[in-house]
Structures are given as C-alpha cells and as structure tokens.
Amino acid sequence: MYRTALIAGALFVAGPVLAQSEPVGDRVKVNGMQMYYEVSGEGDPLIVLHGAYMNIPSMGEIIPKLAETHKVYALELQGHGRTTDIDRPITYPNLADDVAAFMDAAGIEKADVFGYSMGSAAGLQLAIRHPEKADKLVAASVAYDAEGWQPAFKEFIPQMTVEMFVAMPFAEEFRKLAANPDGFPDLVKKLIQLEKEPMAWEADVKALKTPVLIVTGDADVATLEHSVALFRLLGGGVMGDMGKPLPASRLAVLPATSHTAVIKQPQLLHAFIEPFLKGETPKGMFE
C-alpha cells in the first residue's frame, strides 16, 4: 500500500514474462463497473490481486509462474488498468466485495487468493467478509491496523497530494491501459483517501479460520513487529517439535527487501507460496 513515487515508479518498471500459453482477457460487470481480468494456466483456481496504482502487467513474473500449476484469475481492481471507475470510494471492504462479486459472476465457488499490498488488504477483507469464498490467502506486504505502518510512512501520508502523483512518470503509463485515460487524478484522490481510512481489524483477524501466509520484506512498509503480531493473531509463533501440528498460517520474511522489492522476486515468492497452497511443511528430525 506504499504509494510514493519511488514505489509506483519501480512497480511499473517490472514487465510481464510470457507464460507457456498467452493469458485470455475478458470483462465482466461487477458492482456497476466493467472489471477486466485475465485467465491463465490450469489447475485449482487462484485469484491474484495487485497493489495500488498497479495493473496485471506490473505484477511482473509471479503471475505466469503461478500459472504453471494453477488456473490463475488476475483481476484489475476499481479504476486500475482496464477496469472502469465508478462513483464510489476505494476502500478495502469495497474491494473485497468486488472480488466476491467477480467470483459469483465467473462461477468460482471458492479459490485461493494471492494479494500484494493494497490487494493483500483486499484479500484479508475477503477472508473476513466472505470466508466461504477464500480457501487459503497469501498476503504480501499487508497490515491489519494503521498503527502497524512504519513511522516514516505514517508521517508521509498527510503530505500526499494529487499534484505530486500526477507529476510522476507512471501517471503517463496509466493512460496506456486505462478505460478512462484522463481518470488518473480522480484515482489518486481515492487512493490518498484510502490511506486515511480507519483500519483496525484485530478482532476480525483473530476470528479468521482461513489459513494465511504472511509475506513481508524486512524493510517493508509494515513494521516487522506488526507482521509478527499478525502471525500470532492467526495462531502462529508457537514452538514446533512438541508433537503437535504446526499452525495452518505461516510467516515469511524476505531479507534485504523493501516494499517494492517484494513483488520483484518471483522465484523466492513462488518457493514460499507453492508449498503453502499445497499444504506441504518441511520435515523435522523427529518426523
């Protein structure tokens, strides 16, 4: 959810890599908008949700990598990429409801979900608001409470302006795919407001039954302490090798990794994601 020029610029540098077969794009009506999505691969359904100011191409190589073993549905969220905007704020509950409505429209009863940044918070809200639709959730660079942001980011939020983002190079990139090429300033207004929305989901997270893989960089926008606290809310942080099964949720910390660098390490991400989705765990010496 880190939306500075540095982050957004870096994200748009990452281009897609061709999968074994070209993804198929389509649009479906969702909550008053025309939502664009792409389907690639075969296997169990896996929904991919991008971060703020992003689109499907800027998610980079992780989508074709996941499509090697899953049927991937990559979505473009409200006002992003080729999906139209509507007269409605962008909030995490709204985004989650959009994903749920998309699943209904696409005939997907239940799916695994991989979200990055804004998309990971939307995925977390999907698991909270529509638990019957989320099988397992991979949440990369996520927070469950606004107090979990790094102090430097919390200080930056009040300084955000539309003019600041409109002047950035990625603003021109937006026009190339956008359903409304002139809609970038309106999108920025909504995303700045998103940063100011109340965010305190501890009780909801603690009640979750959906297994979650938390992925964070050791220099991410959320503090390490916050990621560990999230893991503990989900039942993690206990000692193994005591004759009891490990918790269903997991925590992965990527070394020397900033917020924007998380999504640019597809091989490492995949090495964490695939065993989690398959339910595989490393064997200890007592097993």
PAFIGU-693345 format. One record per residue (C-alpha): chain; x, y, z. Coordinates in Angstrom, 1 decimal, padded with zeros to 4 digits, m for minus. Each point is the difference from the previous one (the first is absolute). Layout:
{rec 'A'; {X; Y; Z}},
...
end
This chain:
{rec 'A'; {000.0; 000.0; 000.0}},
{rec 'A'; {003.1; 002.2; 000.0}},
{rec 'A'; {m000.8; 002.5; m002.7}},
{rec 'A'; {002.9; 002.4; m000.4}},
{rec 'A'; {001.6; 000.8; m003.3}},
{rec 'A'; {002.9; m002.3; 000.7}},
{rec 'A'; {m002.4; m003.0; 000.5}},
{rec 'A'; {m002.4; 000.7; m002.8}},
{rec 'A'; {002.8; 000.7; m002.5}},
{rec 'A'; {001.8; m003.2; 000.9}},
{rec 'A'; {m003.1; m002.1; m000.4}},
{rec 'A'; {m000.6; 001.2; m003.5}},
{rec 'A'; {003.5; m000.9; m001.0}},
{rec 'A'; {m000.8; m003.6; 000.6}},
{rec 'A'; {m001.4; m001.4; m003.1}},
{rec 'A'; {m001.8; m003.4; m000.6}},
{rec 'A'; {001.7; m003.1; m001.2}},
{rec 'A'; {m001.8; m002.2; m002.5}},
{rec 'A'; {m001.5; m003.1; 001.5}},
{rec 'A'; {m000.1; m003.3; m001.8}},
{rec 'A'; {m003.3; 001.1; m001.5}},
{rec 'A'; {m001.3; 003.5; m000.4}},
{rec 'A'; {m002.5; 001.1; 002.6}},
{rec 'A'; {m003.5; 000.6; m001.2}},
{rec 'A'; {m001.5; 003.4; 001.0}},
{rec 'A'; {m003.7; 000.8; 000.5}},
{rec 'A'; {m002.3; 002.4; 001.7}},
{rec 'A'; {m002.9; m000.6; 002.4}},
{rec 'A'; {m002.5; 002.4; 001.6}},
{rec 'A'; {000.7; 000.3; 003.7}},
{rec 'A'; {m001.8; 002.4; 002.4}},
{rec 'A'; {m000.6; 002.5; m002.8}},
{rec 'A'; {003.5; m000.1; m001.5}},
{rec 'A'; {001.5; m002.0; m002.9}},
{rec 'A'; {002.7; m002.1; 001.6}},
{rec 'A'; {002.8; m001.2; m002.2}},
{rec 'A'; {001.7; m003.3; 000.8}},
{rec 'A'; {002.3; m002.5; m001.6}},
{rec 'A'; {000.0; m003.8; 000.3}},
{rec 'A'; {003.1; m002.2; m000.4}},
{rec 'A'; {001.1; m003.4; 000.9}},
{rec 'A'; {m001.8; m003.1; 001.2}},
{rec 'A'; {m000.8; m001.5; 003.4}},
{rec 'A'; {m001.7; 001.2; 003.1}},
{rec 'A'; {m001.2; 003.6; m000.1}},
{rec 'A'; {002.3; 002.8; 001.3}},
{rec 'A'; {m001.0; 003.6; 000.0}},
{rec 'A'; {002.7; 002.6; m000.2}},
{rec 'A'; {m000.5; 003.6; 001.2}},
{rec 'A'; {002.4; 002.8; m000.8}},
{rec 'A'; {001.2; 003.0; 002.1}},
{rec 'A'; {m001.0; 003.6; m000.3}},
{rec 'A'; {000.8; 001.8; m003.2}},
{rec 'A'; {000.7; m003.4; m001.6}},
{rec 'A'; {m001.5; m002.3; m002.5}},
{rec 'A'; {000.5; m003.5; m001.3}},
{rec 'A'; {003.2; 000.6; m002.0}},
{rec 'A'; {001.6; 001.9; 002.9}},
{rec 'A'; {m000.3; m003.1; 002.2}},
{rec 'A'; {002.8; m001.4; m002.0}},
{rec 'A'; {001.2; m003.6; m000.2}},
{rec 'A'; {m001.9; m001.5; 002.9}},
{rec 'A'; {m003.2; m000.4; m001.9}},
{rec 'A'; {001.4; m002.2; m002.8}},
{rec 'A'; {002.0; m001.9; 002.7}},
{rec 'A'; {m003.2; m000.7; 002.0}},
{rec 'A'; {m001.8; m001.0; m003.3}},
{rec 'A'; {002.4; m002.9; m000.4}},
{rec 'A'; {m002.0; m001.9; 002.7}},
{rec 'A'; {m003.2; 002.0; 000.5}},
{rec 'A'; {m002.9; 001.5; m002.0}},
{rec 'A'; {000.8; 003.6; 000.7}},
{rec 'A'; {m002.6; 002.7; m000.1}},
{rec 'A'; {001.8; 003.3; 000.1}},
{rec 'A'; {m002.3; 002.9; 000.7}},
{rec 'A'; {000.3; 003.8; m000.6}},
{rec 'A'; {m001.7; 001.7; 002.8}},
{rec 'A'; {m002.2; 003.1; 000.0}},
{rec 'A'; {001.4; 002.8; m002.1}},
{rec 'A'; {003.2; m001.9; m000.7}},
{rec 'A'; {001.3; m001.3; m003.3}},
{rec 'A'; {m002.9; m000.7; m002.4}},
{rec 'A'; {m002.7; m000.1; 002.7}},
{rec 'A'; {m002.3; 002.9; 000.0}},
{rec 'A'; {m000.4; 002.3; 003.0}},
{rec 'A'; {m003.4; 000.8; 001.7}},
{rec 'A'; {m001.3; 002.7; 002.3}},
{rec 'A'; {001.0; m001.8; 003.2}},
{rec 'A'; {003.0; 000.2; 002.3}},
{rec 'A'; {002.7; m002.6; m000.2}},
{rec 'A'; {000.0; m001.8; 003.4}},
{rec 'A'; {001.3; m003.4; 000.9}},
{rec 'A'; {m003.6; m001.3; 000.8}},
{rec 'A'; {m001.2; 001.3; m003.4}},
{rec 'A'; {002.9; m001.7; m001.8}},
{rec 'A'; {m000.7; m003.2; 001.9}},
{rec 'A'; {m003.6; 000.1; m001.0}},
{rec 'A'; {001.0; 000.6; m003.6}},
{rec 'A'; {002.2; m003.2; 000.1}},
{rec 'A'; {m002.9; m002.0; 001.4}},
{rec 'A'; {m002.4; 001.4; m002.7}},
{rec 'A'; {002.6; m000.9; m002.6}},
{rec 'A'; {000.2; m003.6; 001.3}},
{rec 'A'; {m003.8; m000.2; m000.2}},
{rec 'A'; {000.0; 001.3; m003.6}},
{rec 'A'; {002.8; m002.3; m001.1}},
{rec 'A'; {m001.6; m003.0; 001.7}},
{rec 'A'; {002.9; m000.5; 002.5}},
{rec 'A'; {m001.4; m001.4; 003.2}},
{rec 'A'; {003.2; 000.1; 002.0}},
{rec 'A'; {003.6; 000.8; m000.8}},
{rec 'A'; {003.5; 000.6; 001.4}},
{rec 'A'; {001.0; 003.7; m000.1}},
{rec 'A'; {003.3; 001.7; m000.4}},
{rec 'A'; {000.0; 003.8; 000.7}},
{rec 'A'; {002.8; 002.5; 000.0}},
{rec 'A'; {m000.1; 003.3; 002.0}},
{rec 'A'; {m003.5; 001.5; m000.6}},
{rec 'A'; {m001.0; m003.3; m001.5}},
{rec 'A'; {001.1; m001.9; 003.1}},
{rec 'A'; {m002.1; 002.2; 002.3}},
{rec 'A'; {m002.9; m000.6; m002.4}},
{rec 'A'; {000.7; m003.7; 000.3}},
{rec 'A'; {000.0; 000.2; 003.7}},
{rec 'A'; {m003.4; 001.7; 000.0}},
{rec 'A'; {m001.3; m002.6; m002.5}},
{rec 'A'; {000.9; m002.7; 002.6}},
{rec 'A'; {m001.6; 002.1; 002.7}},
{rec 'A'; {m003.2; 001.0; m001.9}},
{rec 'A'; {m000.4; m003.1; m002.2}},
{rec 'A'; {001.8; m002.9; 001.7}},
{rec 'A'; {m001.8; m002.6; m002.0}},
{rec 'A'; {001.7; 001.3; m003.2}},
{rec 'A'; {003.6; 000.1; 001.2}},
{rec 'A'; {001.7; m003.4; 000.4}},
{rec 'A'; {003.6; 001.2; 000.7}},
{rec 'A'; {001.4; 003.5; m000.1}},
{rec 'A'; {003.5; 001.2; m000.8}},
{rec 'A'; {000.2; 003.5; 001.3}},
{rec 'A'; {003.2; 001.8; m001.1}},
{rec 'A'; {000.8; 003.4; 001.6}},
{rec 'A'; {m003.1; 000.2; 002.1}},
{rec 'A'; {m001.2; 001.6; 003.2}},
{rec 'A'; {m003.1; m000.4; 002.1}},
{rec 'A'; {000.3; 003.3; 001.9}},
{rec 'A'; {001.2; 003.4; m001.1}},
{rec 'A'; {002.2; 000.1; 003.0}},
{rec 'A'; {002.1; m002.7; m001.6}},
{rec 'A'; {001.5; 002.3; m002.7}},
{rec 'A'; {003.5; 001.1; 000.3}},
{rec 'A'; {000.3; 003.4; 001.7}},
{rec 'A'; {001.5; 001.5; m003.2}},
{rec 'A'; {m003.0; m001.0; m002.0}},
{rec 'A'; {m002.5; 001.3; 002.6}},
{rec 'A'; {001.8; 003.3; m000.1}},
{rec 'A'; {m000.2; 000.1; m003.8}},
{rec 'A'; {m003.7; m000.7; m000.4}},
{rec 'A'; {m001.1; 003.6; 000.9}},
{rec 'A'; {002.4; 001.4; m002.6}},
{rec 'A'; {m001.5; m002.0; m002.9}},
{rec 'A'; {m001.6; 002.2; m002.7}},
{rec 'A'; {m001.6; m000.7; m003.3}},
{rec 'A'; {002.5; 002.3; m001.7}},
{rec 'A'; {002.9; m002.0; 001.4}},
{rec 'A'; {m001.2; m003.2; m001.7}},
{rec 'A'; {m001.2; 001.6; m003.2}},
{rec 'A'; {003.5; 001.3; m000.6}},
{rec 'A'; {001.5; m003.5; 000.2}},
{rec 'A'; {001.1; m002.0; m003.1}},
{rec 'A'; {m002.4; m002.8; 000.9}},
{rec 'A'; {m002.9; 002.3; m000.5}},
{rec 'A'; {000.6; m000.1; m003.7}},
{rec 'A'; {000.2; m003.8; 000.2}},
{rec 'A'; {m003.4; 000.0; 001.4}},
{rec 'A'; {m001.5; 001.5; m003.2}},
{rec 'A'; {001.3; m002.9; m002.1}},
{rec 'A'; {m002.4; m002.6; 001.4}},
{rec 'A'; {m002.6; 002.1; 001.9}},
{rec 'A'; {m003.7; m000.3; m000.9}},
{rec 'A'; {000.0; 003.8; 000.5}},
{rec 'A'; {003.4; 001.4; m000.9}},
{rec 'A'; {m000.9; 003.3; 001.8}},
{rec 'A'; {m001.1; m001.7; 003.2}},
{rec 'A'; {003.3; m000.1; 001.8}},
{rec 'A'; {m000.5; 003.1; 002.2}},
{rec 'A'; {m003.3; m001.4; 001.3}},
{rec 'A'; {001.6; m003.3; 000.7}},
{rec 'A'; {002.8; 001.7; 002.0}},
{rec 'A'; {m002.5; 001.9; 002.1}},
{rec 'A'; {m001.7; m003.3; 000.9}},
{rec 'A'; {003.3; m001.8; 000.8}},
{rec 'A'; {001.2; 002.9; 002.2}},
{rec 'A'; {m003.3; m000.2; 001.9}},
{rec 'A'; {000.5; m003.8; 000.3}},
{rec 'A'; {003.1; 000.7; 002.0}},
{rec 'A'; {m002.0; 002.0; 002.4}},
{rec 'A'; {m002.8; m002.5; 000.5}},
{rec 'A'; {m000.4; m001.6; 003.4}},
{rec 'A'; {001.8; m003.4; 000.2}},
{rec 'A'; {m000.3; m002.0; 003.2}},
{rec 'A'; {m000.8; m003.6; m000.8}},
{rec 'A'; {001.5; m001.9; 002.9}},
{rec 'A'; {m003.2; m001.7; 001.2}},
{rec 'A'; {m001.0; m001.0; m003.5}},
{rec 'A'; {003.5; m001.4; m000.7}},
{rec 'A'; {000.1; m002.0; 003.2}},
{rec 'A'; {m003.3; m001.6; m000.9}},
{rec 'A'; {001.2; m001.1; m003.5}},
{rec 'A'; {m000.1; m003.7; m000.9}},
{rec 'A'; {001.7; 000.6; m003.4}},
{rec 'A'; {003.7; m001.0; 000.0}},
{rec 'A'; {002.2; 003.0; m000.8}},
{rec 'A'; {003.5; 000.1; m001.3}},
{rec 'A'; {001.4; 003.4; 001.0}},
{rec 'A'; {002.8; 001.2; m002.2}},
{rec 'A'; {002.0; 003.1; 000.9}},
{rec 'A'; {003.2; 001.7; m000.8}},
{rec 'A'; {002.4; 000.7; 002.9}},
{rec 'A'; {m000.2; 003.6; m001.2}},
{rec 'A'; {m003.7; 000.1; m000.9}},
{rec 'A'; {m002.6; 002.6; 000.6}},
{rec 'A'; {m001.4; m001.9; 003.0}},
{rec 'A'; {002.4; m000.5; 002.9}},
{rec 'A'; {001.4; m003.4; 000.7}},
{rec 'A'; {m001.7; 000.1; 003.4}},
{rec 'A'; {m003.3; 000.5; m001.6}},
{rec 'A'; {000.4; m003.0; m002.3}},
{rec 'A'; {001.0; m002.1; 002.9}},
{rec 'A'; {m003.1; 001.2; 001.9}},
{rec 'A'; {m002.1; m000.9; m002.9}},
{rec 'A'; {001.5; m003.5; m000.1}},
{rec 'A'; {m000.7; m000.4; 003.7}},
{rec 'A'; {m003.6; 001.1; m000.5}},
{rec 'A'; {m000.3; m002.8; m002.5}},
{rec 'A'; {001.3; m002.6; 002.4}},
{rec 'A'; {003.7; 000.1; m001.0}},
{rec 'A'; {003.1; 000.5; 002.0}},
{rec 'A'; {m000.2; m003.2; 002.0}},
{rec 'A'; {002.8; m002.5; 000.4}},
{rec 'A'; {000.1; m003.0; m002.3}},
{rec 'A'; {001.5; m003.5; 000.7}},
{rec 'A'; {m002.4; m000.4; 002.9}},
{rec 'A'; {m002.2; m002.7; m001.5}},
{rec 'A'; {m002.7; 002.4; m001.2}},
{rec 'A'; {m000.7; 001.1; m003.6}},
{rec 'A'; {001.3; 003.4; m001.0}},
{rec 'A'; {m002.5; 002.8; m000.4}},
{rec 'A'; {m001.7; 000.3; m003.3}},
{rec 'A'; {001.3; 003.6; m000.6}},
{rec 'A'; {003.6; 000.8; m000.8}},
{rec 'A'; {002.4; 003.0; 000.0}},
{rec 'A'; {002.7; 000.6; m002.6}},
{rec 'A'; {002.4; 002.9; 000.4}},
{rec 'A'; {002.0; 000.9; m003.2}},
{rec 'A'; {003.5; 001.3; 000.8}},
{rec 'A'; {001.4; 003.3; m001.2}},
{rec 'A'; {m003.5; 000.7; m001.5}},
{rec 'A'; {m001.9; 003.2; m000.2}},
{rec 'A'; {m003.6; 000.3; m000.8}},
{rec 'A'; {000.4; 000.3; m003.8}},
{rec 'A'; {002.6; m002.8; 000.0}},
{rec 'A'; {m002.4; m002.5; 001.4}},
{rec 'A'; {m001.8; m000.5; m003.3}},
{rec 'A'; {003.2; 000.1; m002.0}},
{rec 'A'; {001.2; m003.4; 001.4}},
{rec 'A'; {m002.3; m002.5; m001.7}},
{rec 'A'; {002.2; m003.0; 000.5}},
{rec 'A'; {000.3; 000.6; 003.7}},
{rec 'A'; {m003.7; 000.8; 000.3}},
{rec 'A'; {m001.0; m003.1; m001.8}},
{rec 'A'; {002.3; m002.1; 002.2}},
{rec 'A'; {m002.1; 001.1; 003.0}},
{rec 'A'; {m003.4; 000.2; m001.7}},
{rec 'A'; {m000.2; m003.4; m001.7}},
{rec 'A'; {000.7; m002.2; 003.1}},
{rec 'A'; {m002.5; 002.0; 002.0}},
{rec 'A'; {m002.7; m000.4; m002.5}},
{rec 'A'; {000.8; m003.8; m000.2}},
{rec 'A'; {000.0; m000.3; 003.8}},
{rec 'A'; {003.6; m001.2; 000.0}},
{rec 'A'; {002.3; 000.6; 003.0}},
{rec 'A'; {003.7; m000.7; 000.5}},
{rec 'A'; {000.6; m003.2; 001.9}},
{rec 'A'; {001.8; 000.2; 003.4}},
{rec 'A'; {002.4; m002.6; 001.3}},
{rec 'A'; {m002.7; m001.5; 002.2}},
{rec 'A'; {m002.3; m000.7; m002.9}},
end
